[in-house]
Amino acid sequence: MSPKPVRIAQISDLHIKPPGSLAYGRVDTAKALERCVAALNEFLPAPDFVVISGDLADTPTVEEYQYLARLLTPLKLPFAGIPGNHDSRELMRTAFSSAPYALASGPLNQRIEIGGLDLLLLDSSVPGKPHGSLEEPTLHWLDTTLSDSPGRPALLFLHHPPFKAGIWHMDRQNLLNASQFELIVRRHPRVQLIATGHVHRAALTMFAGVPTTICPAPNHAVDLDLAELRQPSFKVEPPAFHLHTWFPGEDFGSMVTHQVPIGTFDGPHPFFGPDGKLL
């Protein structure tokens, strides 16, 4: 049987706080996640898997991860998460103890097979720091794992972007050892996508010859202050998630990423009337 398209939903930067608390005194991240889960459950065709690319909790505390687990209970799709700079490796390892972590301690890297795809989830968190870095065990694991199945396409997920987005205060805390990451990616042509989070807004570029994205958030967006006029700020913009679809084909197939808005909107409305003519 020939491979089928594989659809991977990506959500990011949930920033769950204790019940009743608002992020920055203004954003109800729990309600935002509830709306996001409902949108994922309703989407057709159903995604094959959901990747949560970091900052699952906000402070973080045991209470936040327990609340997160309750908020994710209605999600009808399988999922896995990786830490961001707001997370705790130890608390995440306890909260999601059944996850297939590649290492017994330290970075929470995971390899997940979905249909014809390998999903490689990389822990770019640096305990106690806002910036990202891939530790030597992670770089070694990534290189080895990519070498294991050279014929299978692979998607890489991590929290910190390995490129500058142009937002000054976020660019200071992206993936600081991106050059080491790049060397590994360029050795393995099966890498079809690098998907990140952290910036709370959608972006697309090329890195190491591979399409590389930043996922929007279900709650608030980092202010797009490209002119460096304001202090670090956020806006409450329309929430969204990314849907990455892999289509089988020659070589490693092809990828497309859609941004899916979260909410209720007018439509859909037909383009054509009963007579087949354009309305």
Backbone bond lengths (Angstrom), bond angles and torsions (degrees), N, CA, C in turn:
res aa  C-N    CA-C-N  psi(-1)  N-CA   C-N-CA  omega(-1)  CA-C   N-CA-C  phi
1 M - - - 1.467 - - 1.526 108.65 -
2 S 1.332 115.92 131.86 1.462 120.02 -178.91 1.517 110.11 -71.80
3 P 1.340 117.20 151.08 1.469 120.39 179.79 1.519 111.74 -61.44
4 K 1.315 115.74 150.24 1.457 122.21 177.77 1.526 109.56 -103.65
5 P 1.336 117.67 159.19 1.460 119.10 173.29 1.527 110.57 -57.32
6 V 1.302 115.88 145.53 1.461 121.97 178.72 1.517 108.01 -119.72
7 R 1.328 116.10 130.26 1.462 121.80 -177.72 1.526 109.49 -114.46
8 I 1.318 115.36 121.05 1.457 122.40 -179.44 1.524 108.66 -115.26
9 A 1.320 116.39 114.57 1.461 120.49 173.94 1.521 108.64 -83.41
10 Q 1.308 116.18 138.26 1.463 121.50 176.70 1.520 109.23 -121.83
11 I 1.347 115.58 124.93 1.450 121.14 170.78 1.518 107.31 -119.85
12 S 1.313 116.68 156.77 1.459 117.59 -171.77 1.514 110.81 -153.09
13 D 1.334 114.63 154.02 1.461 122.25 169.28 1.524 111.95 57.98
14 L 1.327 114.64 61.38 1.464 120.60 -177.59 1.521 112.20 -76.52
15 H 1.324 118.07 -35.45 1.464 124.22 175.73 1.531 112.48 52.00
16 I 1.324 115.30 50.76 1.459 119.41 -178.73 1.531 110.02 -73.42
17 K 1.320 114.90 130.33 1.461 123.24 178.82 1.531 108.96 -109.69
18 P 1.320 118.35 174.07 1.472 119.16 177.36 1.524 111.07 -59.82
19 P 1.327 118.11 152.64 1.464 120.68 -179.74 1.525 111.58 -51.05
20 G 1.320 115.67 133.52 1.453 121.46 178.49 1.508 114.95 89.22
21 S 1.333 118.37 -7.17 1.468 121.80 -178.51 1.522 110.45 -97.77
22 L 1.329 115.80 146.38 1.452 122.21 178.17 1.526 109.86 -110.02
23 A 1.310 116.98 139.87 1.462 120.88 175.44 1.525 108.55 -68.66
24 Y 1.332 115.50 130.09 1.466 122.40 -179.16 1.526 111.91 55.58
25 G 1.337 116.46 24.73 1.454 121.75 179.10 1.509 114.73 71.16
26 R 1.348 117.26 10.78 1.465 118.92 -171.91 1.526 114.16 -139.72
27 V 1.325 118.71 -32.21 1.472 121.65 -169.22 1.524 110.20 -105.19
28 D 1.336 116.59 123.53 1.457 122.54 177.08 1.535 107.49 -86.98
29 T 1.318 116.09 88.28 1.459 120.03 -175.64 1.525 112.18 -70.49
30 A 1.322 117.95 -26.56 1.465 120.23 177.64 1.533 110.52 -67.20
31 K 1.330 117.15 -46.44 1.461 120.01 177.38 1.524 110.68 -62.51
32 A 1.329 116.12 -37.47 1.461 119.72 178.14 1.521 110.79 -61.79
33 L 1.334 117.22 -41.72 1.457 120.22 178.99 1.526 110.85 -68.15
34 E 1.318 118.25 -37.88 1.461 120.53 177.08 1.526 110.67 -59.10
35 R 1.326 116.84 -43.49 1.468 120.16 178.14 1.530 110.78 -65.57
36 C 1.313 116.57 -37.57 1.466 121.22 179.25 1.522 110.72 -65.11
37 V 1.323 117.55 -45.49 1.465 121.67 178.99 1.527 109.98 -60.85
38 A 1.331 117.07 -42.48 1.466 120.11 178.72 1.531 110.60 -61.65
39 A 1.327 116.95 -41.12 1.467 120.39 179.73 1.530 111.09 -65.50
40 L 1.316 117.26 -39.75 1.464 120.61 178.06 1.523 110.68 -65.17
41 N 1.316 116.67 -41.98 1.466 120.23 -179.66 1.523 112.54 -65.61
42 E 1.318 116.57 -30.56 1.463 121.03 -175.74 1.521 112.84 -88.12
43 F 1.329 117.33 -16.11 1.465 119.54 -172.98 1.531 110.93 -69.12
44 L 1.336 115.66 136.35 1.464 122.13 177.68 1.522 109.91 -126.32
45 P 1.340 115.90 134.89 1.459 127.90 -3.73 1.523 111.20 -70.27
46 A 1.314 116.23 151.84 1.453 120.42 -176.27 1.526 110.28 -61.76
47 P 1.322 118.27 133.51 1.463 119.62 173.72 1.526 110.61 -58.69
48 D 1.324 115.37 151.03 1.461 120.81 179.56 1.524 112.22 -78.55
49 F 1.332 116.19 -23.38 1.463 119.56 -175.51 1.524 107.92 -164.30
50 V 1.333 115.29 156.27 1.468 121.75 176.62 1.519 108.37 -123.48
51 V 1.321 116.32 128.24 1.463 122.22 173.34 1.523 108.61 -107.53
52 I 1.327 116.14 129.00 1.468 121.83 176.31 1.526 106.27 -104.81
53 S 1.331 115.50 110.17 1.466 119.24 -167.59 1.526 113.50 -95.84
54 G 1.328 115.29 53.00 1.456 119.56 167.04 1.512 116.32 101.34
55 D 1.339 113.79 163.30 1.465 123.29 -174.99 1.528 110.76 53.86
56 L 1.324 114.66 53.49 1.460 120.20 177.59 1.524 109.73 -70.66
57 A 1.323 116.61 -44.91 1.461 122.31 175.57 1.522 108.73 -103.04
58 D 1.319 116.33 177.05 1.464 118.89 -175.87 1.519 112.56 -112.61
59 T 1.349 118.52 -44.37 1.472 119.11 -170.29 1.521 114.53 -83.59
60 P 1.310 124.99 -49.19 1.461 130.20 -6.08 1.528 111.19 -101.29
61 T 1.341 115.74 162.63 1.460 121.82 177.24 1.524 109.09 -140.27
62 V 1.330 115.78 164.87 1.463 120.61 174.88 1.523 109.91 -58.52
63 E 1.337 116.84 -41.11 1.464 121.04 -179.03 1.521 111.15 -59.96
64 E 1.331 116.95 -40.27 1.461 119.61 -179.85 1.526 111.64 -64.86
65 Y 1.321 117.47 -42.00 1.461 119.40 179.12 1.527 111.67 -69.12
66 Q 1.308 117.23 -34.01 1.461 119.62 175.87 1.531 110.49 -65.71
67 Y 1.318 116.05 -41.50 1.469 120.34 177.64 1.525 110.09 -65.83
68 L 1.337 117.34 -41.39 1.459 121.64 176.70 1.520 110.86 -57.50
69 A 1.323 116.87 -45.47 1.461 120.23 179.89 1.527 111.26 -59.21
70 R 1.337 116.81 -39.54 1.468 119.84 178.39 1.525 110.55 -66.91
71 L 1.317 116.80 -39.56 1.460 120.39 -178.88 1.525 111.84 -68.52
72 L 1.332 116.94 -28.16 1.456 120.74 -179.98 1.530 112.64 -87.20
73 T 1.324 117.93 -10.39 1.465 120.89 -177.65 1.529 112.76 -56.47
74 P 1.337 120.62 -39.27 1.473 119.34 179.78 1.525 114.10 -71.25
75 L 1.334 119.02 -12.03 1.459 120.88 -178.28 1.531 109.56 -64.85
76 K 1.328 116.40 123.73 1.463 121.79 -175.35 1.527 112.38 -88.66
77 L 1.305 118.17 1.80 1.454 122.74 -174.01 1.525 110.25 -112.06
78 P 1.327 118.12 148.14 1.462 119.65 174.37 1.527 110.12 -67.12
79 F 1.326 116.26 148.35 1.464 119.10 -176.37 1.519 110.27 -150.11
80 A 1.326 114.59 163.82 1.459 122.19 173.04 1.519 107.65 -149.21
81 G 1.313 116.25 151.62 1.456 121.31 -179.01 1.516 112.05 -127.22
82 I 1.316 115.50 154.36 1.458 122.62 173.51 1.514 108.93 -124.80
83 P 1.321 118.22 153.97 1.463 119.85 -175.63 1.524 113.14 -73.73
84 G 1.327 114.06 149.51 1.454 121.37 166.42 1.517 108.88 -113.61
85 N 1.305 116.37 -171.01 1.470 119.77 -176.51 1.528 112.86 -70.42
86 H 1.335 118.38 -15.99 1.466 120.89 177.22 1.526 112.10 -90.68
87 D 1.329 117.38 -2.83 1.460 120.73 -174.11 1.525 112.31 -97.44
88 S 1.327 114.72 168.84 1.459 123.48 173.01 1.516 108.39 -118.65
89 R 1.331 116.77 123.55 1.459 119.26 178.03 1.525 111.66 -57.81
90 E 1.313 116.22 -45.76 1.461 119.98 -175.97 1.522 111.26 -64.08
91 L 1.343 116.73 -44.80 1.460 119.56 -179.82 1.526 111.79 -68.11
92 M 1.330 116.68 -36.00 1.461 119.25 177.33 1.520 111.44 -67.82
93 R 1.327 116.70 -40.39 1.460 120.15 179.76 1.526 110.77 -61.12
94 T 1.329 115.93 -35.83 1.463 120.69 177.82 1.524 111.17 -74.33
95 A 1.341 116.24 -43.68 1.464 120.65 -176.47 1.528 111.94 -66.85
96 F 1.345 117.06 -34.14 1.465 121.62 -179.21 1.528 108.25 -122.67
97 S 1.317 114.97 62.32 1.463 121.74 -171.55 1.523 113.26 -69.06
98 S 1.324 118.30 -20.50 1.465 120.72 -177.99 1.524 112.84 -87.18
99 A 1.334 117.93 -2.90 1.462 120.84 -179.35 1.528 110.36 -65.09
100 P 1.330 117.68 147.04 1.475 121.09 -177.02 1.525 112.38 -81.80
101 Y 1.320 116.72 64.67 1.458 119.69 -179.04 1.519 110.55 -64.53
102 A 1.333 115.52 137.00 1.457 120.13 -175.92 1.517 112.43 -76.49
103 L 1.335 117.04 -26.36 1.455 121.93 -176.90 1.525 109.64 -118.70
104 A 1.308 116.03 145.42 1.469 120.69 -177.16 1.519 112.20 -72.90
105 S 1.316 117.10 -21.20 1.462 121.36 178.26 1.522 108.30 -150.99
106 G 1.320 115.71 167.02 1.465 118.99 179.57 1.514 112.53 80.10
107 P 1.333 117.54 -140.18 1.469 121.44 -174.08 1.530 112.91 -57.28
108 L 1.332 115.26 141.85 1.467 121.53 -176.85 1.526 110.84 -95.60
109 N 1.323 116.81 60.84 1.460 121.36 179.12 1.528 110.24 -78.78
110 Q 1.328 115.39 148.29 1.462 120.12 -179.91 1.528 110.46 -142.74
111 R 1.325 115.80 144.95 1.475 122.68 170.60 1.520 107.27 -118.08
112 I 1.339 115.40 124.96 1.459 121.20 -176.84 1.524 108.24 -129.76
113 E 1.324 117.01 128.38 1.458 122.42 177.79 1.523 109.14 -95.56
114 I 1.323 115.71 124.98 1.466 121.88 176.64 1.521 107.19 -128.46
115 G 1.319 117.03 105.92 1.453 120.00 -178.37 1.516 110.44 58.10
116 G 1.325 116.31 -126.50 1.456 121.16 -179.72 1.508 114.50 -87.46
117 L 1.325 117.97 11.76 1.472 122.53 -174.35 1.515 111.73 -115.65
118 D 1.328 115.05 149.00 1.457 121.90 164.75 1.524 108.32 -106.32
119 L 1.310 116.62 127.99 1.461 122.17 171.63 1.524 107.57 -102.53
120 L 1.309 117.01 121.65 1.457 121.83 177.78 1.524 107.78 -112.41
121 L 1.322 115.07 112.64 1.461 122.41 -177.52 1.522 108.22 -99.43
122 L 1.323 116.24 118.90 1.456 122.61 -172.78 1.516 110.71 -109.36
123 D 1.314 115.81 133.31 1.470 122.04 179.04 1.518 108.37 -88.57
124 S 1.333 116.56 105.04 1.463 121.60 179.21 1.520 112.68 -98.84
125 S 1.323 117.40 7.28 1.464 119.94 -176.59 1.526 111.00 -73.13
126 V 1.320 114.83 148.53 1.462 123.01 174.18 1.524 105.82 -120.52
127 P 1.329 117.92 107.92 1.470 119.66 -173.76 1.522 113.06 -48.32
128 G 1.338 115.00 124.50 1.454 121.36 176.84 1.510 115.37 81.71
129 K 1.340 118.94 3.03 1.471 121.98 -177.23 1.528 110.27 -125.58
130 P 1.340 117.32 151.82 1.468 119.10 179.47 1.518 113.81 -81.95
131 H 1.337 118.36 -24.68 1.458 120.41 -176.92 1.522 110.52 -80.62
132 G 1.326 115.10 172.34 1.444 120.35 -179.86 1.513 112.38 -115.33
133 S 1.329 115.59 155.80 1.457 122.77 175.01 1.525 107.78 -160.43
134 L 1.319 116.19 143.00 1.454 120.82 174.88 1.524 107.68 -97.29
135 E 1.329 115.92 114.45 1.450 120.74 -176.59 1.525 110.47 -67.84
136 E 1.322 116.53 162.66 1.459 121.78 -177.45 1.530 112.02 -56.33
137 P 1.360 119.73 -43.00 1.471 117.75 176.88 1.528 113.07 -60.55
138 T 1.330 116.95 -34.04 1.462 120.32 178.44 1.517 111.10 -70.32
139 L 1.327 117.42 -44.18 1.467 120.58 178.78 1.524 110.74 -61.49
140 H 1.320 116.79 -42.14 1.468 120.67 178.65 1.523 110.61 -65.25
141 W 1.336 116.59 -44.01 1.464 120.59 179.35 1.525 110.54 -62.52
142 L 1.331 117.44 -42.11 1.460 121.13 -179.55 1.526 110.35 -62.33
143 D 1.321 117.32 -48.79 1.460 121.27 -178.83 1.526 110.99 -61.46
144 T 1.320 116.30 -44.50 1.466 120.78 -179.39 1.525 111.43 -66.08
145 T 1.323 116.24 -43.99 1.466 120.63 -177.71 1.520 111.27 -66.60
146 L 1.320 117.02 -39.86 1.466 119.97 177.67 1.524 110.92 -66.30
147 S 1.323 117.56 -28.06 1.466 121.39 178.85 1.521 112.44 -77.26
148 D 1.330 116.80 -22.16 1.463 121.21 -173.81 1.526 113.32 -66.91
149 S 1.335 117.02 -39.52 1.474 120.83 -175.66 1.528 108.91 -130.74
150 P 1.330 117.66 71.05 1.466 120.44 -171.94 1.518 114.62 -64.48
151 G 1.333 117.95 -15.99 1.452 120.06 -179.12 1.512 115.43 -90.43
152 R 1.334 117.63 -6.22 1.457 120.96 -177.55 1.523 110.61 -100.34
153 P 1.332 118.29 132.55 1.465 119.14 174.52 1.518 110.66 -64.05
154 A 1.330 116.00 148.64 1.460 121.53 -177.80 1.529 110.08 -132.79
155 L 1.325 115.20 140.47 1.456 122.59 172.54 1.517 107.65 -112.00
156 L 1.334 117.03 133.23 1.452 122.00 -179.57 1.528 109.32 -106.57
157 F 1.323 116.28 133.09 1.458 122.29 177.93 1.530 108.87 -122.98
158 L 1.315 116.20 134.94 1.458 122.37 172.98 1.514 108.18 -153.94
159 H 1.320 116.66 165.38 1.457 119.80 -175.09 1.526 112.45 -78.99
160 H 1.318 117.43 -48.06 1.467 121.42 -171.21 1.525 111.74 -89.38
161 P 1.329 118.64 128.15 1.466 120.46 177.24 1.526 110.97 -65.28
162 P 1.338 116.68 142.11 1.456 119.98 177.54 1.531 112.88 -90.18
163 F 1.330 116.70 19.62 1.466 121.67 -178.61 1.527 109.43 -143.29
164 K 1.320 115.78 162.81 1.457 120.76 177.04 1.525 110.04 -81.84
165 A 1.333 115.43 133.27 1.466 120.84 178.78 1.527 111.87 -96.22
166 G 1.320 117.28 -8.36 1.456 120.86 179.41 1.509 114.51 92.25
167 I 1.331 117.52 0.99 1.466 122.35 176.97 1.528 106.08 -100.72
168 W 1.316 117.11 108.34 1.463 122.39 -162.81 1.522 114.21 -54.84
169 H 1.320 117.36 -44.50 1.459 118.50 -174.84 1.516 112.54 -77.57
170 M 1.343 117.99 -19.06 1.457 120.74 174.43 1.527 111.30 -84.99
171 D 1.333 116.91 -35.09 1.455 120.18 -179.40 1.521 112.53 -65.00
172 R 1.312 117.24 -22.37 1.468 120.45 176.68 1.523 111.51 -70.48
173 Q 1.321 116.49 -18.49 1.459 120.18 -173.83 1.529 112.39 -124.94
174 N 1.339 116.13 32.48 1.461 117.81 175.21 1.531 109.78 -86.29
175 L 1.324 118.85 -158.58 1.464 122.13 -178.30 1.527 108.79 -77.29
176 L 1.330 117.11 108.86 1.456 120.56 -170.84 1.522 113.36 -77.35
177 N 1.324 118.89 -21.76 1.469 119.73 176.50 1.531 111.11 -108.45
178 A 1.339 114.44 44.60 1.465 120.20 -178.50 1.525 111.97 -60.63
179 S 1.328 118.08 -29.18 1.464 120.15 -178.77 1.526 111.24 -65.51
180 Q 1.324 118.08 -37.53 1.462 120.55 176.40 1.528 111.04 -67.25
181 F 1.308 115.79 -40.57 1.465 121.85 176.57 1.523 110.24 -60.97
182 E 1.325 116.27 -43.08 1.466 121.20 -178.14 1.525 111.85 -60.94
183 L 1.312 117.25 -41.52 1.461 120.30 -179.31 1.528 111.41 -58.63
184 I 1.328 116.49 -40.61 1.467 120.26 -179.83 1.520 110.79 -70.38
185 V 1.324 117.01 -45.35 1.463 120.11 -178.80 1.522 110.77 -59.17
186 R 1.322 117.42 -42.19 1.469 120.29 -177.62 1.524 112.20 -67.11
187 R 1.321 118.31 -21.51 1.457 120.92 178.13 1.522 112.82 -77.67
188 H 1.339 116.78 -13.17 1.463 119.60 -171.24 1.535 110.41 -128.39
189 P 1.321 116.73 95.65 1.476 119.82 -177.64 1.517 113.77 -66.31
190 R 1.330 118.11 -9.01 1.464 118.09 179.06 1.524 112.91 -74.82
191 V 1.324 118.85 -9.95 1.465 121.10 176.28 1.528 108.78 -72.47
192 Q 1.324 116.76 117.06 1.462 122.72 -175.20 1.526 113.48 -105.65
193 L 1.318 117.18 -16.11 1.470 120.42 -177.34 1.517 109.05 -161.25
194 I 1.325 115.93 141.90 1.467 122.91 168.95 1.519 106.27 -119.05
195 A 1.322 117.27 121.03 1.462 122.03 -174.41 1.527 109.24 -122.12
196 T 1.323 116.55 129.16 1.456 122.28 -174.07 1.529 110.77 -129.62
197 G 1.318 115.61 -177.00 1.460 122.84 177.41 1.516 110.26 -138.12
198 H 1.340 115.74 -132.28 1.467 124.16 169.44 1.527 114.92 79.16
199 V 1.337 118.44 -38.91 1.468 121.12 -172.54 1.526 112.18 -94.14
200 H 1.325 117.53 -7.51 1.472 121.29 175.87 1.521 113.53 61.83
201 R 1.319 117.66 24.72 1.467 119.13 174.63 1.523 108.75 -158.60
202 A 1.328 116.09 152.97 1.459 121.06 -174.50 1.521 111.06 -73.20
203 A 1.336 115.30 139.49 1.454 122.30 174.42 1.519 108.14 -153.81
204 L 1.328 115.80 156.41 1.462 122.00 -178.90 1.512 109.24 -142.52
205 T 1.329 116.28 135.69 1.457 121.63 173.50 1.522 108.05 -153.13
206 M 1.331 116.09 -174.85 1.452 122.31 171.55 1.528 107.92 -111.44
207 F 1.333 115.40 137.24 1.463 121.21 176.23 1.515 107.69 -138.20
208 A 1.318 116.61 127.46 1.465 121.85 -178.72 1.523 111.30 54.98
209 G 1.339 116.59 32.10 1.450 121.62 179.89 1.507 114.89 76.74
210 V 1.331 117.29 13.73 1.464 122.48 -175.23 1.533 109.23 -123.81
211 P 1.347 119.25 136.20 1.464 120.28 173.09 1.532 110.13 -56.42
212 T 1.324 115.51 132.39 1.458 121.13 -175.19 1.520 108.76 -133.84
213 T 1.334 116.01 129.56 1.458 120.66 -173.14 1.524 111.82 -122.93
214 I 1.327 114.39 159.05 1.457 122.82 166.04 1.526 106.70 -115.49
215 C 1.314 115.86 132.15 1.464 121.82 -177.21 1.527 110.19 -87.19
216 P 1.330 118.56 136.70 1.465 120.17 172.10 1.519 110.76 -68.83
217 A 1.319 116.14 170.67 1.464 121.63 -177.35 1.523 110.77 -108.53
218 P 1.328 117.56 159.51 1.462 120.70 177.74 1.517 113.21 -84.11
219 N 1.327 118.08 0.97 1.461 121.17 -172.15 1.529 112.80 -124.05
220 H 1.322 117.90 -78.91 1.456 121.36 -177.16 1.521 109.57 -129.31
221 A 1.323 115.91 159.83 1.456 122.34 -177.45 1.524 109.83 -115.98
222 V 1.323 116.03 142.60 1.456 119.85 171.94 1.526 108.29 -67.10
223 D 1.313 116.84 135.20 1.458 122.96 -179.75 1.530 110.28 -56.61
224 L 1.325 116.68 129.43 1.456 121.52 179.70 1.530 109.31 -81.87
225 D 1.313 115.19 69.48 1.467 122.47 -175.82 1.522 109.29 -94.52
226 L 1.332 116.15 73.97 1.456 120.55 -177.91 1.522 112.38 -73.61
227 A 1.333 116.93 -17.91 1.467 121.34 179.22 1.522 112.83 -89.65
228 E 1.318 117.46 -1.88 1.468 123.30 178.78 1.539 111.04 57.10
229 L 1.329 114.70 48.77 1.461 120.50 -177.25 1.521 113.15 -96.51
230 R 1.350 117.28 -19.92 1.456 119.86 -169.92 1.521 111.14 -127.33
231 Q 1.317 115.30 161.43 1.452 120.50 171.55 1.528 108.51 -67.87
232 P 1.341 118.64 162.16 1.464 119.49 178.61 1.521 111.84 -51.54
233 S 1.316 116.48 123.49 1.461 121.88 -172.11 1.526 110.06 -143.40
234 F 1.339 114.51 166.69 1.456 120.28 175.28 1.518 109.46 -131.83
235 K 1.339 114.87 162.03 1.451 122.86 174.35 1.524 108.55 -128.86
236 V 1.319 116.03 153.48 1.460 120.36 173.76 1.526 106.74 -96.66
237 E 1.314 114.73 93.24 1.454 122.78 -178.79 1.532 109.69 -103.12
238 P 1.335 118.71 169.85 1.467 119.82 178.88 1.525 111.34 -55.12
239 P 1.333 118.53 126.99 1.464 121.76 -178.35 1.523 110.69 -76.55
240 A 1.340 115.29 159.16 1.460 119.32 -178.41 1.518 109.77 -162.90
241 F 1.340 114.92 167.24 1.465 120.83 169.69 1.519 107.98 -133.06
242 H 1.317 116.92 169.31 1.456 121.81 177.26 1.526 110.30 -103.42
243 L 1.310 114.81 142.87 1.459 121.61 173.78 1.522 107.28 -121.34
244 H 1.334 115.57 110.18 1.462 122.13 179.20 1.523 108.72 -96.58
245 T 1.322 116.87 122.83 1.464 120.86 -179.65 1.521 109.46 -117.39
246 W 1.336 114.39 126.82 1.466 121.26 174.85 1.515 108.90 -102.86
247 F 1.346 115.00 128.29 1.453 121.60 177.30 1.526 108.84 -108.41
248 P 1.332 117.87 125.04 1.468 119.25 178.55 1.515 111.13 -64.62
249 G 1.319 115.89 150.31 1.454 121.30 179.80 1.508 110.17 178.75
250 E 1.317 116.25 -163.34 1.457 120.85 -179.72 1.522 110.70 -61.47
251 D 1.314 114.67 153.74 1.466 121.24 -176.93 1.531 108.91 56.90
252 F 1.345 116.79 -114.41 1.463 119.90 -176.77 1.530 112.32 -109.18
253 G 1.334 117.50 17.84 1.457 119.76 -179.65 1.514 111.81 78.11
254 S 1.313 116.03 -158.77 1.467 120.64 -178.01 1.523 109.94 -142.01
255 M 1.321 115.09 158.25 1.462 122.29 -177.19 1.520 110.34 -123.67
256 V 1.322 115.31 147.79 1.459 121.10 168.06 1.522 107.46 -142.09
257 T 1.334 116.49 142.77 1.465 122.24 178.65 1.518 109.61 -119.75
258 H 1.327 116.05 127.56 1.458 122.03 174.81 1.525 109.31 -109.06
259 Q 1.320 115.56 142.11 1.456 120.45 168.72 1.520 108.03 -92.33
260 V 1.327 116.39 123.10 1.461 121.48 -175.39 1.529 108.67 -109.80
261 P 1.329 118.79 113.80 1.461 120.27 178.92 1.522 111.26 -69.22
262 I 1.304 115.69 147.27 1.463 122.68 178.98 1.524 107.97 -102.86
263 G 1.313 117.21 121.68 1.459 120.72 -179.70 1.518 110.67 144.89
264 T 1.320 115.99 -177.03 1.460 123.18 178.27 1.518 108.74 -109.20
265 F 1.327 116.15 126.41 1.459 121.10 -174.96 1.523 109.64 -131.29
266 D 1.321 116.63 157.52 1.457 122.41 -178.94 1.529 109.94 -64.55
267 G 1.346 116.37 135.02 1.451 120.90 179.63 1.522 111.15 112.16
268 P 1.334 116.75 -175.66 1.470 127.62 4.03 1.526 113.02 -76.94
269 H 1.332 115.54 148.58 1.462 122.72 179.47 1.521 108.92 -118.38
270 P 1.338 118.72 143.16 1.464 121.06 -177.58 1.532 111.64 -71.25
271 F 1.325 115.16 147.27 1.479 120.63 172.19 1.528 110.89 -81.81
272 F 1.359 116.62 -27.06 1.444 120.80 -172.41 1.512 110.92 -121.39
273 G 1.337 115.90 147.05 1.463 121.59 178.21 1.513 111.33 -85.05
274 P 1.371 116.96 179.85 1.473 121.40 -179.70 1.526 112.88 -58.45
275 D 1.336 117.14 -25.06 1.464 120.98 179.75 1.529 112.70 -84.52
276 G 1.324 116.61 0.54 1.450 120.20 179.34 1.510 114.32 84.40
277 K 1.340 116.35 -0.44 1.459 119.68 -178.66 1.530 110.80 -89.20
278 L 1.315 114.82 147.24 1.455 121.24 178.37 1.524 110.01 -62.18
279 L 1.308 117.30 128.44 1.459 121.39 -179.04 1.529 110.96 -73.11
